[in-house]
């Protein structure tokens, strides 16, 4: 360990993209890439042509990007109001901060609330891993609680106890995904009631990365709750995973702080242009969602009767698959074998400690998934 490096970093492992998401390898071997919750559909040719024209005729590569993001913020505010059925004046550009993916916004929120031993964060596992990873790299303590094993609801009693018991430093931020990844469930009425009961000194971060699939949002709560923020992304339904654009919706005072701590020129000009064009063409891009939801239902309907599987309802573009207890096949070992067999057959899914997360792909990819799962389960015995 180099002597000038923080001693606590020695115990961390650098975050690496999931090995199976290596694009060059996946394309070369013709994998069905169902492991990263991306859209299975690339941008339509006409939109790519428009972006190519923008790069050729509008973007000056020798100039810095728009550092204020005002045009994109206005377009995002219009979309947020429209999708949440709010009057056009409720969410404005002052309520929006744009980041290099949601990861940058999460990091900025952590810097703004907990850095310098001022706070810790609370997460309920299993959930999106980057909350804890980013906090730990900043030296921010992470307090974890469990979820109910049957319906994945947060253990609210444990969460409340953690809030009361954690004092040095106190919990300053609670992170939840709505609907959750990897378990695909929306927040329940009880979970929402608990979040609403939290004092304003605690930041509540609600990650709505899968909003376009769930059509359930808490943006309407922001007017009355200055300590709540909502995160969204262009990486999923808007098909812009390669461009890395996320946004945060919140109270203007909170957004002003995020603007202070974010890096200048944090988004390349082409990413800004891509997000703006995506919003302008959202009817075209989002018209694939009904098919994704239909395909999701087909997967769940086909797999649920299998005696070895546990599959819960999903409000996202993926399903979460677990194996039922089997004394002759320890769950972790069986999941690893199942994951490897699927990979060997050409289907990439995400292996997690408790199950497999499978992105809903194209109809052809989903047919492959069903057939290969049946074979893999038969091999597992």
N, C-alpha and C positions, 0 to 999 in steps of 0.2 A: 504494500500500500504506500503510495507516495505520501511523504510527510506533510504536504500542504492540503491534503484532501480530508474532508470531514470523516471522522472515524466511523460514524454510523452507516456510511455508504458501503462499507465493506460487506455488510450482510445482505445487501440488495442485489437482485439480478436485473440486468437491463431488460426493459420491455422489448420483446421481439414479436413482430407479427406472427400469427399462427403459421407454423411451417408449411401447412398445406395451402396457404393462401399466396404462395409464390406464383405470381401471374405467369411468368415465362414457363415455369415447369408445368403449371396447370394447363396452359394452352397447348404446350408441346405434347402432353400425354392425353389431351382431350378429356380432362376430368370434368365432371359436373360439379361446379364450385358452389356448394351449399353450406359453407362453413363460416361466412362472415356477414350474413344478413344484408348483403347488397341486393339491389334490384337485379333480376336476371336479364333485364332488357337494357341495352345500350341506348343512347340518345338516338332519336330518329334522324335519318340522313339529312332532312331539310333543316333541322336545328343545328346539326354539326356544320352544315354548309354556311349557315348564318354566322356561327361562331368563327369559322375560318375566315369569312369576309371581315368580321370585326377585328380579328387579329391582324389581317393584312392592311385594312384601311383605316382603322380607328386607333388601335393601341400603338403607342410609341414605346418601343422596348427600351429606349434610352431614358425614359422618364419614369419617375416613381409612380406607384399606383395612387388612386384617390385615398388619401389617408383618413378622411372623415366618413366615407361610406354613405354619404347622405342620400344619394339616388337609390341605392340598394335598401337603405333603411326605410325610406318612404314606401318602396314596393313591398317590403316585408310587412310593414305596419298595415298596409291595405289588405294583404293576404290574411294576416292574423285576425283582423276584425271580421273579414268575410267568412273565414272558416269557423270562427267562434260565434258567428251570428250576433256580432256587437255593432253598435253604431260606429260610423267611420271616424268619429272623433275620440273614441275611447283609447285606442293604442295609436301613438304617433311615433315619429322618429326618435323622440326623446325617451321612449320606452324601450329602445332597441340598442343592443351592442352586438357587433358582428365579430366572429372569431375564426381562426384557422382551425376549423373543426370544433366540435363541442369540447374537445380536450383542452384547447387553449382557454376557453371560457371557464371550464372547471378550475383550471390552474389559477386563473385570475381571481375567481371567487375565493379560492383558498388563500391566496396572497392577501386579499382585501379583508379577510375575517380572522384568520388564525395564525398568520406568520408571527415570528418573534415570541413564541411561547404564550400567545394570547388566547389560543383556543385549540380544541380538538374537534374531530368530526365523528358523526354517528352514521353507520351504514348497517343494513340488514342483509346478511348473506343467505343464499347466493344472490348476487346482483352484479352490476357492471363493475369490472375490476379496476377501472382507471381512477375511480374516486380514491380508493386506498393507495394505489400506486403513486399517484400524483401527490397526495398528502405526505406519504412517507419520504418521497424525494425532497420535499420541502422541510422535512423535520417536524411535521405536524402529526401528533398522535391520532390513531384511528381506533375508535371504540366500535366493536361489532356485537350484534345480537343475531339470533337465529330467526328463521321463519317456520311456520307450521308446515310439517312435512306432507300434509295432504292437500292443503289449498294454498300454501306459500304466503299466507298472510303474515305480516310482521308480528313477532312476539311483542305486543304492545306493553305488557306488564314489564318485561325485561328492558324494553326501550325506555320506559318512564323511570325505572329504577336506575338505569345507566345515567340518565340526565341528572338525577338527583345526587348520585354518588360520585360522579366525575367532577372534580373541583380544581384539579391542578395539572393542566389548565382545564377550565370548564368547556363543555361542548358548545361550540359556537355555530355549527352548521349541521343540518341533517340532510342527507342525500337519498332521494327515492327516484325510481324509474316508474313511469306511468304510461303504458304497461311495462312490467319489469322484464329485464333481461338477466338470466336466460329463461325464466319460468313462464313468461308470456301472459301474466295476469295483471289486470288493472287494480288500482287501489280500491279497497272496500270502503263502505260507509264508515266502519269503525276506524279504519286507518286515517281516513280524511278527518273525522272528528278529532282524532288525537293530534294530527298536524295542525288543525285549527286552534287547538287548545294551547299550543306552544307560545311562550311569551315572545314579544317582538325583538328581544335581544338575541334570539336564535334565528339564523337564516335557514329557510326551508327551500331547498333546491329540488324542483320537480322536472325530471328529464323526460320530455315528450318526444324522444327520437322516433317513436313509432306512431305518432299521432295520426298520420294520414291513413293508417290501417285500422286503428281503434276508433277514430272519430270521437274520441273522448278527451276533452281538454279542461284544464283548470285556469286558463288565461282569464276567464271572467272573474276569478277570485282576486286578481292582482290589485284591482282598484281599492279594495278594502283591506288588503294585507301587504303593507309595505315591506315586510320581511320575507315575502315569497318571491321567487323568480322561476321562470319556466325556460328550459333549454329546448331548442329544436335543431334539426339538421337538414341539410340538402343531400346527405349521403345515401338515404334510403329510397323513399318514394320518388324523389326528384332525380334520381339516377346520376348524381354528381359526386360519387364517392372519391373519384380521382381528383376533384377540385378542392376538397377540404374546406367546406364552408358551413359554419354553424352560427346560430344566433341565440341571444338571451333576451327575454322579455321581462321587464320588471319596472319597479318604481323609478321615476326619473332620477331621484337622488342616488339610488343604488347603481343605476346605469352610469351616472356621472363618475362614480368611483371606479367602475370597471374600465371606463375610458381613460382614467388616470394611470391604471396599472398595466394596460395592454401595451404590447410593443407597437411602435409606429410602423405604418405601412405593413401591417401584419398579414394582409391578403394580396396576392399577386393580381395584377390587372385582369388577367385571363380568368381567374377564379371569380372575381367580382362580376365580370361580364357574363360568365356562364350562369351564375346565380340569378342575375337580372333577366337573362333570356329565358331561363327555366320558369321563373314566375310569370313572365309575359306569355308563356306557352303552357301554363299549368294544366289547362283542360286537356291538352294532348298528352302530357306526361302522366297525369294522374288517372287517365282512362284505363290503365292496365290494372288498377287496384281491384275492381270487382272480380276480374279473372283470378288474381292472386288469392283473394278471399275464398272464391269457389274452389280453387285447387287446394287450399289449406283444409277446407271441409272434407274434400275427397280423401286427403291423406289421413286425417283423423278418423274418418268413418272406416277406412280400409284397415287401419292399424289397430284401432281400439279393441276389436274382438280377440286379438291375439293373446293367448293365455300368459305369455311371458312379459307382456308390455304394460306399462302404465303411462297413459297420455292424458294430459289435462287440457281443458279448453284453452284456446289461444285468442288474444286480441291483437296479434302482431302478424308479421310476415314470416314467422317461423313457428315450429312446434318444439316442445321439450319432451323428450322420450326417456323414460326410466325403465329399468328392469325390475320385475317383481322379485322379492327375496327367494333365493334358491340355495339351500345348504351345500349343494355340490358345485355351485359356481359363485364364489364371492363376487359381489356386485362390481367392485373396481376392476377385477381381473376380467370379468365377462364383458364389461363396457369397453375395455381396451381391445379385447379380441374382436368385438363387434365393429368397433371403429376401424381397426386395421383391415378387417375383411372387406368392409365397404370401400375403403381406400384402394385396396388391391383390385377391386372390381370397377373402380373409376368414379366413385362418389365420395366427395370430400364433405364431412360434417364436423362439427366442433365437439371435441371430447372434453367434458367437464367432470369434476369429481363426482357429481351425483347423477349425471345422465348425458344424453347426446342432444345437442341443439341442431336442428335441421332447418335450414332456410327453405322456404317454399320457392321452387324454381319454375321453369317453364313446364307446360304439360308433359313434354317429352322427358325432361329431367325428373319430374315427379314419378312418372311411370318407371323409370330406371330405379329410383329410390325404393319404390314399393317392391319391385322384383328382387332387387339386390338385398333388401332387408330380409325378405323371406328366405333367401338362400343363406344369408349370414346367420340368421336365427336357427336355421336347420343345422348348419355346421356347428353352431354353439351347443346344440343338443338340448 
